[in-house]
Amino acid sequence: MTPADAALIAALPGLAFQAVLVFARLGAAVLLLPGLGEQEIPATIRLALGLGLLALLLPALAPALPPAPEASAEALRMIAQEVMIGLWLGGLARILALAMAMAGQAVATLIGLQGVLVTDPSLGAQATALGRAFALLTAVLVLSGGLYAIALRALVESYAVLPAGAPLPLGLAAENVAAAGAASLELALRLAAPFVIAAVVLNIALGLLARLAPQVQTFFIAIPGQILAGLALLALLAPPLVATYAEALRAGLGTLPGAR
């Protein structure tokens, strides 16, 4: 055995620990990142994606990674910490991406389609068909528009903000989650605002009709009219709505820790 082979064998335990450390953060984040971590994607593909990122990034990140600790408890603590950081970063991106699904839920309720329910794997519960369609549209936009690259770059650059082995600042993490939730809700309300206005106008018109012509069965007119008018408005506003959401999501992903 040559000295080089002996040195390589001696370094293998440290390299293995560093690989596990990097995969803990990358793998946990990939489970939640929009577009890449969708529940419809088989687990084997997501695992292969995480391993591919590990093979690509480990040589560049290895010089800044800590060596393997002597105590196994310390090693487990560091790995668990990296998993928490990965889930935090992926969760921030996922919260921002939920705005479209929330807007779809609101729109479905406003136009009278709240009774059409389907299973939503990402939420683990029943959701309206329109909300589910909007959620799938988010994945399409992320993958086709290259927005996943922004999230992946933020994930890689996060090692400069939160070095491997450093404790996660829980106060800052909680503030970022709250800010992401507020931004996501604000965007969802902004996307659904035209339908809120249309629903108010329609209900006022139906109320006036009921007062002026009590003999007219406004209930039987309102339901199909609400659905038809809502679908027509959705078809009219779909292009600017999608464009607005794509730009807002791009800007939101650019505020992730590491991307700033």
C-alpha positions in Angstrom: 0.0 0.0 0.0 1.4 3.3 -1.0 1.5 6.3 1.4 -1.1 8.1 -0.8 -3.5 5.1 -0.4 -2.9 5.0 3.3 -3.6 8.7 3.6 -6.8 8.3 1.6 -8.0 5.4 3.8 -7.3 7.4 6.9 -9.3 10.4 5.6 -12.3 8.4 4.6 -14.1 8.6 8.0 -13.8 12.4 8.0 -15.0 12.6 4.4 -17.9 10.3 5.2 -18.9 12.5 8.1 -18.7 15.7 6.0 -20.8 14.0 3.3 -23.5 13.1 5.8 -23.4 16.6 7.2 -23.9 18.2 3.8 -26.6 15.7 2.8 -28.5 16.4 6.1 -29.0 20.1 5.1 -29.4 19.5 1.3 -31.7 16.5 1.7 -34.0 18.1 4.3 -34.3 21.2 2.1 -35.1 19.3 -1.1 -38.0 17.6 0.7 -39.7 21.0 1.0 -38.4 23.2 -1.9 -41.2 24.2 -4.3 -41.0 22.4 -7.6 -38.4 19.9 -6.4 -40.1 18.7 -3.2 -43.6 18.1 -4.5 -45.3 15.1 -3.0 -46.2 13.9 -6.6 -42.4 13.3 -7.3 -41.4 9.8 -6.2 -39.2 9.6 -3.1 -36.5 7.8 -5.1 -36.2 10.7 -7.5 -36.0 13.2 -4.7 -33.3 11.1 -3.0 -31.4 10.9 -6.3 -31.6 14.6 -6.6 -30.2 15.1 -3.1 -27.4 12.7 -3.8 -26.6 14.4 -7.0 -26.4 17.8 -5.3 -24.2 16.2 -2.7 -21.8 14.9 -5.3 -21.8 18.3 -7.0 -21.3 20.5 -4.0 -19.2 18.5 -1.5 -15.8 19.3 -3.2 -16.6 23.0 -3.0 -18.0 23.0 0.5 -15.5 20.5 2.1 -12.8 23.0 3.0 -15.2 25.0 5.2 -16.8 22.0 6.8 -15.8 21.0 10.4 -13.9 17.8 11.0 -15.6 14.7 12.5 -15.8 15.1 16.2 -14.5 12.5 18.6 -17.8 12.0 20.5 -20.6 10.3 18.7 -23.2 12.5 20.6 -21.6 15.6 19.2 -21.7 14.2 15.7 -25.4 13.4 16.1 -26.1 16.9 17.4 -24.4 18.5 14.4 -26.3 16.3 12.0 -29.6 17.0 13.7 -28.8 20.7 13.6 -28.1 20.6 9.8 -31.4 18.8 9.3 -33.2 21.6 11.2 -31.4 24.3 9.1 -32.4 22.4 5.9 -36.0 22.1 6.9 -36.0 25.8 7.9 -34.7 27.0 4.5 -36.9 24.6 2.6 -39.9 25.6 4.7 -39.4 29.3 4.1 -39.4 28.7 0.3 -42.5 26.4 0.7 -44.4 29.0 2.7 -43.8 31.6 0.0 -45.0 29.2 -2.7 -48.2 28.4 -0.8 -49.6 31.9 -1.7 -50.9 30.6 -5.1 -52.7 27.6 -3.5 -54.3 29.9 -0.8 -55.4 32.3 -3.5 -57.0 29.4 -5.4 -58.8 28.3 -2.2 -60.2 31.8 -1.8 -61.2 32.2 -5.5 -63.0 28.8 -5.4 -65.0 29.9 -2.4 -65.8 33.3 -3.9 -67.1 31.9 -7.2 -69.1 29.0 -5.7 -66.8 26.1 -6.3 -65.9 25.4 -2.7 -67.9 22.1 -2.8 -65.6 20.5 -5.4 -63.0 18.9 -3.3 -59.9 16.8 -4.1 -57.1 15.3 -2.1 -54.1 17.6 -1.7 -50.9 15.6 -0.8 -48.9 18.7 0.0 -51.4 19.7 2.7 -52.5 16.2 3.7 -56.1 17.1 3.6 -59.0 17.9 1.2 -58.7 21.0 -0.9 -60.8 22.6 -3.6 -60.1 21.5 -7.1 -59.2 25.1 -8.1 -56.8 25.5 -5.2 -55.2 22.2 -6.1 -54.8 23.4 -9.7 -53.2 26.6 -8.5 -50.8 24.6 -6.4 -49.8 22.5 -9.4 -49.4 25.6 -11.4 -46.9 26.8 -8.8 -44.7 23.7 -9.4 -44.9 24.3 -13.2 -43.9 27.9 -12.9 -41.0 27.1 -10.6 -39.6 24.4 -12.8 -40.3 26.1 -16.2 -39.2 29.5 -15.1 -35.9 28.4 -13.4 -37.0 29.7 -10.0 -35.7 26.5 -8.4 -32.2 27.8 -9.2 -32.7 30.8 -6.9 -33.7 28.5 -4.0 -30.8 26.2 -4.7 -28.3 29.0 -4.8 -29.7 30.4 -1.5 -29.2 26.9 -0.1 -25.6 26.7 -1.2 -24.8 30.3 0.0 -26.5 29.5 3.3 -23.2 27.9 4.4 -21.7 31.4 4.4 -24.5 32.7 6.7 -24.9 29.6 8.8 -21.7 27.5 8.7 -22.0 23.8 9.2 -21.9 23.0 12.9 -23.0 26.5 14.0 -26.2 26.7 16.1 -29.4 27.8 14.4 -30.5 31.2 15.7 -34.0 30.3 16.8 -35.1 33.9 17.3 -34.1 34.9 13.8 -35.5 31.7 12.4 -38.9 32.3 14.0 -38.9 35.9 12.7 -38.1 34.8 9.2 -40.9 32.2 9.3 -43.4 34.8 10.5 -42.3 37.3 7.8 -42.6 34.6 5.1 -46.1 33.7 6.3 -47.2 37.3 6.3 -45.7 37.9 2.8 -47.4 34.7 1.5 -50.8 35.7 3.0 -50.5 39.3 1.6 -49.7 37.9 -1.9 -52.6 35.5 -1.7 -55.0 38.2 -0.8 -53.6 40.5 -3.5 -54.1 37.7 -6.1 -57.7 37.1 -4.9 -58.6 40.8 -4.6 -60.4 41.1 -8.0 -62.6 38.2 -7.2 -63.5 39.6 -3.7 -64.6 42.9 -5.5 -66.6 40.9 -8.1 -68.3 38.8 -5.4 -69.2 42.0 -3.4 -70.7 43.6 -6.6 -72.6 40.5 -7.5 -74.1 40.0 -4.1 -75.1 43.7 -4.0 -76.8 43.3 -7.4 -78.6 40.2 -6.2 -79.7 41.9 -3.1 -81.2 44.8 -5.1 -82.8 42.3 -7.5 -84.4 40.6 -4.5 -85.8 43.9 -3.2 -87.0 45.2 -6.5 -88.5 41.9 -7.8 -89.4 39.7 -4.8 -91.1 37.2 -7.0 -87.9 36.3 -8.8 -86.1 33.2 -7.3 -82.7 34.9 -6.9 -81.1 31.9 -5.3 -81.6 29.8 -8.5 -80.2 32.6 -10.6 -77.3 33.4 -8.2 -75.6 30.1 -8.1 -75.1 29.4 -11.8 -74.5 33.1 -12.5 -71.8 33.3 -9.8 -70.0 30.3 -11.2 -70.2 31.4 -14.8 -69.2 35.0 -14.0 -66.3 33.7 -11.8 -65.0 31.4 -14.4 -65.2 34.2 -17.1 -63.3 36.6 -14.8 -60.7 33.9 -14.0 -60.1 33.3 -17.7 -59.8 37.0 -18.3 -57.4 37.6 -15.4 -55.3 34.4 -15.6 -52.4 35.8 -17.6 -51.7 38.9 -15.4 -52.4 36.9 -12.3 -49.8 34.2 -13.2 -47.3 36.9 -14.2 -47.8 38.8 -11.0 -47.4 35.7 -8.9 -44.2 34.6 -10.8 -42.5 38.0 -10.2 -43.6 38.1 -6.6 -42.3 34.5 -6.0 -39.0 35.4 -7.7 -38.6 38.4 -5.4 -39.6 36.4 -2.4 -37.1 33.6 -3.1 -34.4 36.2 -3.5 -34.9 37.2 0.1 -34.1 33.8 1.5 -31.1 33.6 3.8 -28.0 33.2 1.6 -29.7 34.7 -1.5 -29.6 38.2 -0.1 
